[in-house]
Amino acid sequence: MPKLVIENLGGLSVEIQEGKTLLQNIQAAYVDWMHPCGGKGRCTGCKIQIVSGGEQLSPPSPQEQRFMTQGRLRSNERLACQCILTQGELRVLVPHECQLPHLHYHFKK
Ligand code: FES
């Protein structure tokens, strides 16, 4: 089963269910995640920064392509509400601007 590891949430690991977006899987694991537009690909609030495994993600959606063209998504960034992990392990960071105030972001010691 594919796996998402969120490095700056203490290395939290989320098992990935087939066909669901990263955001849907994160929410299914009861992890709070910023998603101001409700997962419609309109805001970039759910952004992830890829550490490794990005090549195993579904290709950028039209919404992501639009933000890339506008310079609002860098080459190592994706929208959690738009991409699907097909296999393997994906390691990510929550960018500073997408962190929630009530969560403690930290690296595993
Ligand atoms: S939740 Fe708004 S772009 Fe993903």
Boltz pocket constraint, residues with backbone or C-beta under 6 A from the ligand:
constraints:
  - pocket:
      binder: B
      contacts: [[A, 34], [A, 35], [A, 36], [A, 37], [A, 38], [A, 39], [A, 40], [A, 41], [A, 42], [A, 43], [A, 44], [A, 45], [A, 46], [A, 47], [A, 79], [A, 80], [A, 81], [A, 82]]
      max_distance: 6.0
